[in-house]
Amino acid sequence: TKAAIDAARIVVVSRCVDIIVEVPYSLYEPACRLAEDAGARVHDTDFAENVLITFRMLDGTQTPFLEKLTELTRGQSEIIATDPFDAAF
């Protein structure tokens, strides 16, 4: 229908990576600010004893973000970067 077509949006599929990190609650907001500044998006969060955050960003842009995230966590959090994959971004 015309309403469905009007409501549809274009989805761009890009080469992405997920960055997964577990941080204490006190670093959740600073980590999200770093991600936003780096062009990453929060893809998933799991609030438990600590916060497990999955950020999604364009492949090739992750190195500066990984460095800043390591600095923020003082190297105390394991940071996992996935292999590149195609996803809506």
PDB file of N, CA, C and O in Angstrom:
ATOM      1  N   THR A   1       0.836  -1.182   0.000  1.00  0.00           N
ATOM      2  CA  THR A   1       0.000   0.000   0.000  1.00  0.00           C
ATOM      3  C   THR A   1       0.877   1.240   0.000  1.00  0.00           C
ATOM      4  O   THR A   1       2.072   1.174   0.290  1.00  0.00           O
ATOM      5  N   LYS A   2       0.276   2.355  -0.325  1.00  0.00           N
ATOM      6  CA  LYS A   2       1.020   3.612  -0.351  1.00  0.00           C
ATOM      7  C   LYS A   2       1.531   3.970   1.040  1.00  0.00           C
ATOM      8  O   LYS A   2       2.645   4.479   1.167  1.00  0.00           O
ATOM      9  N   ALA A   3       0.753   3.718   2.076  1.00  0.00           N
ATOM     10  CA  ALA A   3       1.185   4.028   3.446  1.00  0.00           C
ATOM     11  C   ALA A   3       2.429   3.228   3.811  1.00  0.00           C
ATOM     12  O   ALA A   3       3.345   3.751   4.446  1.00  0.00           O
ATOM     13  N   ALA A   4       2.460   1.967   3.414  1.00  0.00           N
ATOM     14  CA  ALA A   4       3.628   1.127   3.710  1.00  0.00           C
ATOM     15  C   ALA A   4       4.851   1.619   2.954  1.00  0.00           C
ATOM     16  O   ALA A   4       5.952   1.647   3.504  1.00  0.00           O
ATOM     17  N   ILE A   5       4.669   2.001   1.713  1.00  0.00           N
ATOM     18  CA  ILE A   5       5.786   2.519   0.915  1.00  0.00           C
ATOM     19  C   ILE A   5       6.291   3.825   1.507  1.00  0.00           C
ATOM     20  O   ILE A   5       7.500   4.039   1.597  1.00  0.00           O
ATOM     21  N   ASP A   6       5.378   4.699   1.910  1.00  0.00           N
ATOM     22  CA  ASP A   6       5.769   5.974   2.515  1.00  0.00           C
ATOM     23  C   ASP A   6       6.504   5.768   3.838  1.00  0.00           C
ATOM     24  O   ASP A   6       7.394   6.546   4.182  1.00  0.00           O
ATOM     25  N   ALA A   7       6.133   4.721   4.582  1.00  0.00           N
ATOM     26  CA  ALA A   7       6.748   4.462   5.887  1.00  0.00           C
ATOM     27  C   ALA A   7       8.080   3.729   5.764  1.00  0.00           C
ATOM     28  O   ALA A   7       8.866   3.702   6.711  1.00  0.00           O
ATOM     29  N   ALA A   8       8.334   3.137   4.602  1.00  0.00           N
ATOM     30  CA  ALA A   8       9.577   2.380   4.410  1.00  0.00           C
ATOM     31  C   ALA A   8      10.772   3.317   4.433  1.00  0.00           C
ATOM     32  O   ALA A   8      10.681   4.492   4.077  1.00  0.00           O
ATOM     33  N   ARG A   9      11.892   2.758   4.861  1.00  0.00           N
ATOM     34  CA  ARG A   9      13.114   3.560   4.857  1.00  0.00           C
ATOM     35  C   ARG A   9      14.207   2.762   4.168  1.00  0.00           C
ATOM     36  O   ARG A   9      14.163   1.532   4.125  1.00  0.00           O
ATOM     37  N   ILE A  10      15.168   3.461   3.642  1.00  0.00           N
ATOM     38  CA  ILE A  10      16.289   2.813   2.972  1.00  0.00           C
ATOM     39  C   ILE A  10      17.246   2.286   4.031  1.00  0.00           C
ATOM     40  O   ILE A  10      17.597   2.993   4.975  1.00  0.00           O
ATOM     41  N   VAL A  11      17.658   1.048   3.863  1.00  0.00           N
ATOM     42  CA  VAL A  11      18.620   0.436   4.774  1.00  0.00           C
ATOM     43  C   VAL A  11      19.924   0.257   4.011  1.00  0.00           C
ATOM     44  O   VAL A  11      19.944  -0.333   2.931  1.00  0.00           O
ATOM     45  N   VAL A  12      20.998   0.761   4.571  1.00  0.00           N
ATOM     46  CA  VAL A  12      22.309   0.632   3.956  1.00  0.00           C
ATOM     47  C   VAL A  12      23.054  -0.495   4.655  1.00  0.00           C
ATOM     48  O   VAL A  12      23.196  -0.499   5.878  1.00  0.00           O
ATOM     49  N   VAL A  13      23.527  -1.448   3.864  1.00  0.00           N
ATOM     50  CA  VAL A  13      24.320  -2.550   4.407  1.00  0.00           C
ATOM     51  C   VAL A  13      25.785  -2.200   4.196  1.00  0.00           C
ATOM     52  O   VAL A  13      26.206  -1.886   3.083  1.00  0.00           O
ATOM     53  N   SER A  14      26.558  -2.257   5.278  1.00  0.00           N
ATOM     54  CA  SER A  14      27.967  -1.880   5.245  1.00  0.00           C
ATOM     55  C   SER A  14      28.813  -2.974   5.875  1.00  0.00           C
ATOM     56  O   SER A  14      28.296  -3.852   6.566  1.00  0.00           O
ATOM     57  N   ARG A  15      30.100  -2.916   5.634  1.00  0.00           N
ATOM     58  CA  ARG A  15      31.053  -3.833   6.276  1.00  0.00           C
ATOM     59  C   ARG A  15      31.281  -3.304   7.683  1.00  0.00           C
ATOM     60  O   ARG A  15      31.754  -2.179   7.850  1.00  0.00           O
ATOM     61  N   CYS A  16      30.952  -4.094   8.692  1.00  0.00           N
ATOM     62  CA  CYS A  16      30.990  -3.658  10.087  1.00  0.00           C
ATOM     63  C   CYS A  16      31.822  -4.601  10.947  1.00  0.00           C
ATOM     64  O   CYS A  16      32.163  -5.710  10.534  1.00  0.00           O
ATOM     65  N   VAL A  17      32.135  -4.138  12.139  1.00  0.00           N
ATOM     66  CA  VAL A  17      32.712  -4.973  13.192  1.00  0.00           C
ATOM     67  C   VAL A  17      31.951  -4.673  14.471  1.00  0.00           C
ATOM     68  O   VAL A  17      31.458  -3.562  14.669  1.00  0.00           O
ATOM     69  N   ASP A  18      31.860  -5.669  15.330  1.00  0.00           N
ATOM     70  CA  ASP A  18      31.324  -5.459  16.668  1.00  0.00           C
ATOM     71  C   ASP A  18      32.493  -5.413  17.638  1.00  0.00           C
ATOM     72  O   ASP A  18      33.437  -6.196  17.529  1.00  0.00           O
ATOM     73  N   ILE A  19      32.420  -4.494  18.580  1.00  0.00           N
ATOM     74  CA  ILE A  19      33.398  -4.365  19.652  1.00  0.00           C
ATOM     75  C   ILE A  19      32.658  -4.706  20.937  1.00  0.00           C
ATOM     76  O   ILE A  19      31.668  -4.061  21.281  1.00  0.00           O
ATOM     77  N   ILE A  20      33.137  -5.715  21.640  1.00  0.00           N
ATOM     78  CA  ILE A  20      32.464  -6.199  22.845  1.00  0.00           C
ATOM     79  C   ILE A  20      33.380  -5.967  24.034  1.00  0.00           C
ATOM     80  O   ILE A  20      34.548  -6.356  24.022  1.00  0.00           O
ATOM     81  N   VAL A  21      32.832  -5.327  25.064  1.00  0.00           N
ATOM     82  CA  VAL A  21      33.631  -5.018  26.255  1.00  0.00           C
ATOM     83  C   VAL A  21      32.730  -5.066  27.483  1.00  0.00           C
ATOM     84  O   VAL A  21      31.558  -4.695  27.423  1.00  0.00           O
ATOM     85  N   GLU A  22      33.287  -5.522  28.586  1.00  0.00           N
ATOM     86  CA  GLU A  22      32.583  -5.519  29.871  1.00  0.00           C
ATOM     87  C   GLU A  22      33.235  -4.464  30.751  1.00  0.00           C
ATOM     88  O   GLU A  22      34.445  -4.491  30.979  1.00  0.00           O
ATOM     89  N   VAL A  23      32.423  -3.538  31.242  1.00  0.00           N
ATOM     90  CA  VAL A  23      32.948  -2.440  32.061  1.00  0.00           C
ATOM     91  C   VAL A  23      32.127  -2.304  33.334  1.00  0.00           C
ATOM     92  O   VAL A  23      30.973  -2.732  33.381  1.00  0.00           O
ATOM     93  N   PRO A  24      32.724  -1.702  34.376  1.00  0.00           N
ATOM     94  CA  PRO A  24      31.926  -1.387  35.564  1.00  0.00           C
ATOM     95  C   PRO A  24      30.913  -0.293  35.209  1.00  0.00           C
ATOM     96  O   PRO A  24      31.088   0.447  34.241  1.00  0.00           O
ATOM     97  N   TYR A  25      29.867  -0.211  36.003  1.00  0.00           N
ATOM     98  CA  TYR A  25      28.817   0.787  35.755  1.00  0.00           C
ATOM     99  C   TYR A  25      29.385   2.201  35.642  1.00  0.00           C
ATOM    100  O   TYR A  25      28.878   3.011  34.866  1.00  0.00           O
ATOM    101  N   SER A  26      30.423   2.497  36.401  1.00  0.00           N
ATOM    102  CA  SER A  26      30.997   3.851  36.391  1.00  0.00           C
ATOM    103  C   SER A  26      31.612   4.216  35.039  1.00  0.00           C
ATOM    104  O   SER A  26      31.787   5.398  34.746  1.00  0.00           O
ATOM    105  N   LEU A  27      31.941   3.221  34.212  1.00  0.00           N
ATOM    106  CA  LEU A  27      32.537   3.497  32.901  1.00  0.00           C
ATOM    107  C   LEU A  27      31.548   3.346  31.748  1.00  0.00           C
ATOM    108  O   LEU A  27      31.911   3.542  30.588  1.00  0.00           O
ATOM    109  N   TYR A  28      30.309   3.001  32.059  1.00  0.00           N
ATOM    110  CA  TYR A  28      29.326   2.791  30.997  1.00  0.00           C
ATOM    111  C   TYR A  28      29.107   4.062  30.168  1.00  0.00           C
ATOM    112  O   TYR A  28      29.253   4.032  28.946  1.00  0.00           O
ATOM    113  N   GLU A  29      28.765   5.161  30.812  1.00  0.00           N
ATOM    114  CA  GLU A  29      28.511   6.415  30.077  1.00  0.00           C
ATOM    115  C   GLU A  29      29.765   6.921  29.362  1.00  0.00           C
ATOM    116  O   GLU A  29      29.680   7.292  28.191  1.00  0.00           O
ATOM    117  N   PRO A  30      30.935   6.950  30.028  1.00  0.00           N
ATOM    118  CA  PRO A  30      32.138   7.378  29.304  1.00  0.00           C
ATOM    119  C   PRO A  30      32.432   6.500  28.078  1.00  0.00           C
ATOM    120  O   PRO A  30      32.854   7.013  27.042  1.00  0.00           O
ATOM    121  N   ALA A  31      32.215   5.194  28.188  1.00  0.00           N
ATOM    122  CA  ALA A  31      32.451   4.299  27.052  1.00  0.00           C
ATOM    123  C   ALA A  31      31.481   4.608  25.916  1.00  0.00           C
ATOM    124  O   ALA A  31      31.867   4.598  24.747  1.00  0.00           O
ATOM    125  N   CYS A  32      30.234   4.880  26.254  1.00  0.00           N
ATOM    126  CA  CYS A  32      29.241   5.225  25.231  1.00  0.00           C
ATOM    127  C   CYS A  32      29.576   6.550  24.554  1.00  0.00           C
ATOM    128  O   CYS A  32      29.366   6.700  23.351  1.00  0.00           O
ATOM    129  N   ARG A  33      30.092   7.507  25.313  1.00  0.00           N
ATOM    130  CA  ARG A  33      30.505   8.790  24.716  1.00  0.00           C
ATOM    131  C   ARG A  33      31.675   8.583  23.757  1.00  0.00           C
ATOM    132  O   ARG A  33      31.690   9.151  22.665  1.00  0.00           O
ATOM    133  N   LEU A  34      32.656   7.771  24.160  1.00  0.00           N
ATOM    134  CA  LEU A  34      33.779   7.465  23.268  1.00  0.00           C
ATOM    135  C   LEU A  34      33.276   6.820  21.981  1.00  0.00           C
ATOM    136  O   LEU A  34      33.727   7.155  20.885  1.00  0.00           O
ATOM    137  N   ALA A  35      32.342   5.899  22.130  1.00  0.00           N
ATOM    138  CA  ALA A  35      31.791   5.204  20.966  1.00  0.00           C
ATOM    139  C   ALA A  35      31.102   6.184  20.025  1.00  0.00           C
ATOM    140  O   ALA A  35      31.319   6.149  18.814  1.00  0.00           O
ATOM    141  N   GLU A  36      30.286   7.043  20.578  1.00  0.00           N
ATOM    142  CA  GLU A  36      29.578   8.027  19.756  1.00  0.00           C
ATOM    143  C   GLU A  36      30.570   8.920  19.022  1.00  0.00           C
ATOM    144  O   GLU A  36      30.398   9.196  17.835  1.00  0.00           O
ATOM    145  N   ASP A  37      31.604   9.372  19.720  1.00  0.00           N
ATOM    146  CA  ASP A  37      32.628  10.216  19.098  1.00  0.00           C
ATOM    147  C   ASP A  37      33.356   9.490  17.970  1.00  0.00           C
ATOM    148  O   ASP A  37      33.823  10.118  17.019  1.00  0.00           O
ATOM    149  N   ALA A  38      33.451   8.154  18.081  1.00  0.00           N
ATOM    150  CA  ALA A  38      34.160   7.351  17.083  1.00  0.00           C
ATOM    151  C   ALA A  38      33.242   6.882  15.953  1.00  0.00           C
ATOM    152  O   ALA A  38      33.696   6.222  15.018  1.00  0.00           O
ATOM    153  N   GLY A  39      31.961   7.220  16.035  1.00  0.00           N
ATOM    154  CA  GLY A  39      31.024   6.812  14.999  1.00  0.00           C
ATOM    155  C   GLY A  39      30.421   5.439  15.227  1.00  0.00           C
ATOM    156  O   GLY A  39      29.773   4.889  14.337  1.00  0.00           O
ATOM    157  N   ALA A  40      30.627   4.878  16.413  1.00  0.00           N
ATOM    158  CA  ALA A  40      30.059   3.565  16.746  1.00  0.00           C
ATOM    159  C   ALA A  40      28.663   3.745  17.328  1.00  0.00           C
ATOM    160  O   ALA A  40      28.300   4.824  17.797  1.00  0.00           O
ATOM    161  N   ARG A  41      27.899   2.677  17.288  1.00  0.00           N
ATOM    162  CA  ARG A  41      26.554   2.667  17.864  1.00  0.00           C
ATOM    163  C   ARG A  41      26.465   1.553  18.892  1.00  0.00           C
ATOM    164  O   ARG A  41      27.086   0.502  18.734  1.00  0.00           O
ATOM    165  N   VAL A  42      25.701   1.783  19.933  1.00  0.00           N
ATOM    166  CA  VAL A  42      25.454   0.720  20.907  1.00  0.00           C
ATOM    167  C   VAL A  42      24.494  -0.268  20.250  1.00  0.00           C
ATOM    168  O   VAL A  42      23.371   0.087  19.890  1.00  0.00           O
ATOM    169  N   HIS A  43      24.943  -1.493  20.103  1.00  0.00           N
ATOM    170  CA  HIS A  43      24.124  -2.523  19.465  1.00  0.00           C
ATOM    171  C   HIS A  43      23.378  -3.360  20.505  1.00  0.00           C
ATOM    172  O   HIS A  43      22.249  -3.790  20.272  1.00  0.00           O
ATOM    173  N   ASP A  44      24.027  -3.588  21.663  1.00  0.00           N
ATOM    174  CA  ASP A  44      23.403  -4.406  22.701  1.00  0.00           C
ATOM    175  C   ASP A  44      24.065  -4.095  24.037  1.00  0.00           C
ATOM    176  O   ASP A  44      25.246  -3.751  24.089  1.00  0.00           O
ATOM    177  N   THR A  45      23.304  -4.217  25.107  1.00  0.00           N
ATOM    178  CA  THR A  45      23.852  -4.069  26.459  1.00  0.00           C
ATOM    179  C   THR A  45      23.239  -5.130  27.353  1.00  0.00           C
ATOM    180  O   THR A  45      22.079  -5.512  27.196  1.00  0.00           O
ATOM    181  N   ASP A  46      24.044  -5.594  28.293  1.00  0.00           N
ATOM    182  CA  ASP A  46      23.579  -6.550  29.297  1.00  0.00           C
ATOM    183  C   ASP A  46      24.021  -6.011  30.651  1.00  0.00           C
ATOM    184  O   ASP A  46      25.207  -6.011  30.979  1.00  0.00           O
ATOM    185  N   PHE A  47      23.047  -5.551  31.428  1.00  0.00           N
ATOM    186  CA  PHE A  47      23.327  -4.981  32.739  1.00  0.00           C
ATOM    187  C   PHE A  47      23.275  -6.089  33.781  1.00  0.00           C
ATOM    188  O   PHE A  47      22.203  -6.605  34.096  1.00  0.00           O
ATOM    189  N   ALA A  48      24.425  -6.448  34.307  1.00  0.00           N
ATOM    190  CA  ALA A  48      24.524  -7.470  35.355  1.00  0.00           C
ATOM    191  C   ALA A  48      25.439  -6.900  36.439  1.00  0.00           C
ATOM    192  O   ALA A  48      25.315  -5.729  36.796  1.00  0.00           O
ATOM    193  N   GLU A  49      26.346  -7.708  36.958  1.00  0.00           N
ATOM    194  CA  GLU A  49      27.301  -7.195  37.950  1.00  0.00           C
ATOM    195  C   GLU A  49      28.113  -6.052  37.345  1.00  0.00           C
ATOM    196  O   GLU A  49      28.377  -5.048  38.006  1.00  0.00           O
ATOM    197  N   ASN A  50      28.505  -6.216  36.087  1.00  0.00           N
ATOM    198  CA  ASN A  50      29.109  -5.169  35.272  1.00  0.00           C
ATOM    199  C   ASN A  50      28.211  -4.988  34.053  1.00  0.00           C
ATOM    200  O   ASN A  50      27.172  -5.638  33.941  1.00  0.00           O
ATOM    201  N   VAL A  51      28.609  -4.116  33.151  1.00  0.00           N
ATOM    202  CA  VAL A  51      27.825  -3.891  31.938  1.00  0.00           C
ATOM    203  C   VAL A  51      28.591  -4.469  30.752  1.00  0.00           C
ATOM    204  O   VAL A  51      29.733  -4.089  30.496  1.00  0.00           O
ATOM    205  N   LEU A  52      27.959  -5.381  30.038  1.00  0.00           N
ATOM    206  CA  LEU A  52      28.533  -5.942  28.819  1.00  0.00           C
ATOM    207  C   LEU A  52      27.941  -5.156  27.656  1.00  0.00           C
ATOM    208  O   LEU A  52      26.731  -5.176  27.432  1.00  0.00           O
ATOM    209  N   ILE A  53      28.800  -4.467  26.923  1.00  0.00           N
ATOM    210  CA  ILE A  53      28.342  -3.595  25.837  1.00  0.00           C
ATOM    211  C   ILE A  53      28.856  -4.138  24.511  1.00  0.00           C
ATOM    212  O   ILE A  53      30.021  -4.518  24.392  1.00  0.00           O
ATOM    213  N   THR A  54      27.980  -4.170  23.525  1.00  0.00           N
ATOM    214  CA  THR A  54      28.385  -4.479  22.161  1.00  0.00           C
ATOM    215  C   THR A  54      28.178  -3.222  21.334  1.00  0.00           C
ATOM    216  O   THR A  54      27.056  -2.742  21.173  1.00  0.00           O
ATOM    217  N   PHE A  55      29.284  -2.696  20.813  1.00  0.00           N
ATOM    218  CA  PHE A  55      29.244  -1.544  19.921  1.00  0.00           C
ATOM    219  C   PHE A  55      29.377  -2.053  18.493  1.00  0.00           C
ATOM    220  O   PHE A  55      30.082  -3.032  18.248  1.00  0.00           O
ATOM    221  N   ARG A  56      28.712  -1.403  17.557  1.00  0.00           N
ATOM    222  CA  ARG A  56      28.866  -1.734  16.138  1.00  0.00           C
ATOM    223  C   ARG A  56      29.394  -0.499  15.431  1.00  0.00           C
ATOM    224  O   ARG A  56      28.927   0.618  15.654  1.00  0.00           O
ATOM    225  N   MET A  57      30.378  -0.727  14.572  1.00  0.00           N
ATOM    226  CA  MET A  57      30.958   0.388  13.830  1.00  0.00           C
ATOM    227  C   MET A  57      31.435  -0.092  12.462  1.00  0.00           C
ATOM    228  O   MET A  57      31.533  -1.293  12.209  1.00  0.00           O
ATOM    229  N   LEU A  58      31.725   0.851  11.601  1.00  0.00           N
ATOM    230  CA  LEU A  58      32.206   0.520  10.270  1.00  0.00           C
ATOM    231  C   LEU A  58      33.602  -0.077  10.360  1.00  0.00           C
ATOM    232  O   LEU A  58      34.452   0.413  11.103  1.00  0.00           O
ATOM    233  N   ASP A  59      33.829  -1.138   9.597  1.00  0.00           N
ATOM    234  CA  ASP A  59      35.145  -1.756   9.557  1.00  0.00           C
ATOM    235  C   ASP A  59      36.161  -0.742   9.027  1.00  0.00           C
ATOM    236  O   ASP A  59      35.885   0.003   8.087  1.00  0.00           O
ATOM    237  N   GLY A  60      37.325  -0.733   9.640  1.00  0.00           N
ATOM    238  CA  GLY A  60      38.382   0.189   9.240  1.00  0.00           C
ATOM    239  C   GLY A  60      38.445   1.437  10.101  1.00  0.00           C
ATOM    240  O   GLY A  60      39.393   2.216  10.002  1.00  0.00           O
ATOM    241  N   THR A  61      37.434   1.634  10.952  1.00  0.00           N
ATOM    242  CA  THR A  61      37.418   2.822  11.814  1.00  0.00           C
ATOM    243  C   THR A  61      37.651   2.467  13.275  1.00  0.00           C
ATOM    244  O   THR A  61      37.610   3.346  14.135  1.00  0.00           O
ATOM    245  N   GLN A  62      37.895   1.191  13.569  1.00  0.00           N
ATOM    246  CA  GLN A  62      37.912   0.739  14.953  1.00  0.00           C
ATOM    247  C   GLN A  62      39.218   0.978  15.705  1.00  0.00           C
ATOM    248  O   GLN A  62      39.194   1.046  16.934  1.00  0.00           O
ATOM    249  N   THR A  63      40.348   1.108  15.031  1.00  0.00           N
ATOM    250  CA  THR A  63      41.633   1.189  15.739  1.00  0.00           C
ATOM    251  C   THR A  63      41.701   2.341  16.733  1.00  0.00           C
ATOM    252  O   THR A  63      42.052   2.099  17.888  1.00  0.00           O
ATOM    253  N   PRO A  64      41.385   3.588  16.353  1.00  0.00           N
ATOM    254  CA  PRO A  64      41.439   4.669  17.352  1.00  0.00           C
ATOM    255  C   PRO A  64      40.468   4.446  18.516  1.00  0.00           C
ATOM    256  O   PRO A  64      40.785   4.765  19.662  1.00  0.00           O
ATOM    257  N   PHE A  65      39.282   3.896  18.217  1.00  0.00           N
ATOM    258  CA  PHE A  65      38.306   3.618  19.270  1.00  0.00           C
ATOM    259  C   PHE A  65      38.838   2.558  20.226  1.00  0.00           C
ATOM    260  O   PHE A  65      38.708   2.705  21.441  1.00  0.00           O
ATOM    261  N   LEU A  66      39.429   1.505  19.702  1.00  0.00           N
ATOM    262  CA  LEU A  66      39.991   0.449  20.549  1.00  0.00           C
ATOM    263  C   LEU A  66      41.079   1.005  21.460  1.00  0.00           C
ATOM    264  O   LEU A  66      41.163   0.636  22.631  1.00  0.00           O
ATOM    265  N   GLU A  67      41.911   1.891  20.922  1.00  0.00           N
ATOM    266  CA  GLU A  67      42.973   2.502  21.733  1.00  0.00           C
ATOM    267  C   GLU A  67      42.380   3.339  22.865  1.00  0.00           C
ATOM    268  O   GLU A  67      42.838   3.253  24.004  1.00  0.00           O
ATOM    269  N   LYS A  68      41.372   4.141  22.560  1.00  0.00           N
ATOM    270  CA  LYS A  68      40.749   4.991  23.582  1.00  0.00           C
ATOM    271  C   LYS A  68      39.985   4.165  24.611  1.00  0.00           C
ATOM    272  O   LYS A  68      39.977   4.500  25.796  1.00  0.00           O
ATOM    273  N   LEU A  69      39.344   3.089  24.165  1.00  0.00           N
ATOM    274  CA  LEU A  69      38.615   2.212  25.074  1.00  0.00           C
ATOM    275  C   LEU A  69      39.586   1.491  26.015  1.00  0.00           C
ATOM    276  O   LEU A  69      39.297   1.325  27.200  1.00  0.00           O
ATOM    277  N   THR A  70      40.723   1.069  25.491  1.00  0.00           N
ATOM    278  CA  THR A  70      41.757   0.441  26.324  1.00  0.00           C
ATOM    279  C   THR A  70      42.271   1.434  27.358  1.00  0.00           C
ATOM    280  O   THR A  70      42.481   1.084  28.519  1.00  0.00           O
ATOM    281  N   GLU A  71      42.471   2.674  26.926  1.00  0.00           N
ATOM    282  CA  GLU A  71      42.924   3.727  27.847  1.00  0.00           C
ATOM    283  C   GLU A  71      41.878   3.986  28.930  1.00  0.00           C
ATOM    284  O   GLU A  71      42.218   4.115  30.106  1.00  0.00           O
ATOM    285  N   LEU A  72      40.607   4.061  28.534  1.00  0.00           N
ATOM    286  CA  LEU A  72      39.525   4.314  29.486  1.00  0.00           C
ATOM    287  C   LEU A  72      39.463   3.222  30.552  1.00  0.00           C
ATOM    288  O   LEU A  72      39.276   3.509  31.735  1.00  0.00           O
ATOM    289  N   THR A  73      39.620   1.977  30.126  1.00  0.00           N
ATOM    290  CA  THR A  73      39.523   0.850  31.063  1.00  0.00           C
ATOM    291  C   THR A  73      40.857   0.541  31.735  1.00  0.00           C
ATOM    292  O   THR A  73      40.962  -0.401  32.521  1.00  0.00           O
ATOM    293  N   ARG A  74      41.873   1.339  31.422  1.00  0.00           N
ATOM    294  CA  ARG A  74      43.227   1.145  31.961  1.00  0.00           C
ATOM    295  C   ARG A  74      43.737  -0.274  31.692  1.00  0.00           C
ATOM    296  O   ARG A  74      44.497  -0.837  32.481  1.00  0.00           O
ATOM    297  N   GLY A  75      43.306  -0.833  30.572  1.00  0.00           N
ATOM    298  CA  GLY A  75      43.735  -2.167  30.184  1.00  0.00           C
ATOM    299  C   GLY A  75      43.166  -3.279  31.042  1.00  0.00           C
ATOM    300  O   GLY A  75      43.607  -4.423  30.939  1.00  0.00           O
ATOM    301  N   GLN A  76      42.190  -2.966  31.892  1.00  0.00           N
ATOM    302  CA  GLN A  76      41.643  -3.949  32.827  1.00  0.00           C
ATOM    303  C   GLN A  76      40.482  -4.759  32.255  1.00  0.00           C
ATOM    304  O   GLN A  76      40.067  -5.752  32.853  1.00  0.00           O
ATOM    305  N   SER A  77      39.957  -4.346  31.108  1.00  0.00           N
ATOM    306  CA  SER A  77      38.822  -5.052  30.501  1.00  0.00           C
ATOM    307  C   SER A  77      39.262  -5.710  29.204  1.00  0.00           C
ATOM    308  O   SER A  77      39.974  -5.108  28.400  1.00  0.00           O
ATOM    309  N   GLU A  78      38.836  -6.946  29.009  1.00  0.00           N
ATOM    310  CA  GLU A  78      39.086  -7.611  27.734  1.00  0.00           C
ATOM    311  C   GLU A  78      38.185  -6.961  26.692  1.00  0.00           C
ATOM    312  O   GLU A  78      36.986  -6.794  26.911  1.00  0.00           O
ATOM    313  N   ILE A  79      38.771  -6.600  25.567  1.00  0.00           N
ATOM    314  CA  ILE A  79      38.021  -5.982  24.475  1.00  0.00           C
ATOM    315  C   ILE A  79      38.105  -6.926  23.282  1.00  0.00           C
ATOM    316  O   ILE A  79      39.194  -7.287  22.837  1.00  0.00           O
ATOM    317  N   ILE A  80      36.954  -7.316  22.775  1.00  0.00           N
ATOM    318  CA  ILE A  80      36.896  -8.250  21.654  1.00  0.00           C
ATOM    319  C   ILE A  80      36.403  -7.503  20.424  1.00  0.00           C
ATOM    320  O   ILE A  80      35.367  -6.840  20.462  1.00  0.00           O
ATOM    321  N   ALA A  81      37.154  -7.615  19.335  1.00  0.00           N
ATOM    322  CA  ALA A  81      36.732  -7.072  18.045  1.00  0.00           C
ATOM    323  C   ALA A  81      36.432  -8.257  17.131  1.00  0.00           C
ATOM    324  O   ALA A  81      37.293  -9.109  16.911  1.00  0.00           O
ATOM    325  N   THR A  82      35.227  -8.309  16.605  1.00  0.00           N
ATOM    326  CA  THR A  82      34.846  -9.419  15.736  1.00  0.00           C
ATOM    327  C   THR A  82      35.492  -9.267  14.364  1.00  0.00           C
ATOM    328  O   THR A  82      36.001  -8.202  14.016  1.00  0.00           O
ATOM    329  N   ASP A  83      35.462 -10.335  13.605  1.00  0.00           N
ATOM    330  CA  ASP A  83      35.843 -10.252  12.203  1.00  0.00           C
ATOM    331  C   ASP A  83      34.797  -9.406  11.486  1.00  0.00           C
ATOM    332  O   ASP A  83      33.642  -9.366  11.911  1.00  0.00           O
ATOM    333  N   PRO A  84      35.181  -8.732  10.409  1.00  0.00           N
ATOM    334  CA  PRO A  84      34.216  -7.913   9.665  1.00  0.00           C
ATOM    335  C   PRO A  84      33.069  -8.752   9.102  1.00  0.00           C
ATOM    336  O   PRO A  84      33.247  -9.917   8.746  1.00  0.00           O
ATOM    337  N   PHE A  85      31.902  -8.138   9.030  1.00  0.00           N
ATOM    338  CA  PHE A  85      30.705  -8.786   8.488  1.00  0.00           C
ATOM    339  C   PHE A  85      29.810  -7.711   7.893  1.00  0.00           C
ATOM    340  O   PHE A  85      29.969  -6.527   8.189  1.00  0.00           O
ATOM    341  N   ASP A  86      28.876  -8.124   7.061  1.00  0.00           N
ATOM    342  CA  ASP A  86      27.926  -7.196   6.451  1.00  0.00           C
ATOM    343  C   ASP A  86      26.705  -7.050   7.349  1.00  0.00           C
ATOM    344  O   ASP A  86      26.132  -8.041   7.802  1.00  0.00           O
ATOM    345  N   ALA A  87      26.311  -5.793   7.604  1.00  0.00           N
ATOM    346  CA  ALA A  87      25.156  -5.525   8.462  1.00  0.00           C
ATOM    347  C   ALA A  87      24.588  -4.153   8.131  1.00  0.00           C
ATOM    348  O   ALA A  87      25.265  -3.307   7.547  1.00  0.00           O
ATOM    349  N   ALA A  88      23.343  -3.950   8.512  1.00  0.00           N
ATOM    350  CA  ALA A  88      22.726  -2.628   8.370  1.00  0.00           C
ATOM    351  C   ALA A  88      23.429  -1.677   9.323  1.00  0.00           C
ATOM    352  O   ALA A  88      23.635  -1.995  10.494  1.00  0.00           O
ATOM    353  N   PHE A  89      23.795  -0.513   8.815  1.00  0.00           N
ATOM    354  CA  PHE A  89      24.458   0.469   9.667  1.00  0.00           C
ATOM    355  C   PHE A  89      24.045   1.852   9.235  1.00  0.00           C
ATOM    356  O   PHE A  89      24.488   2.840   9.820  1.00  0.00           O
TER     357      PHE A  89
END
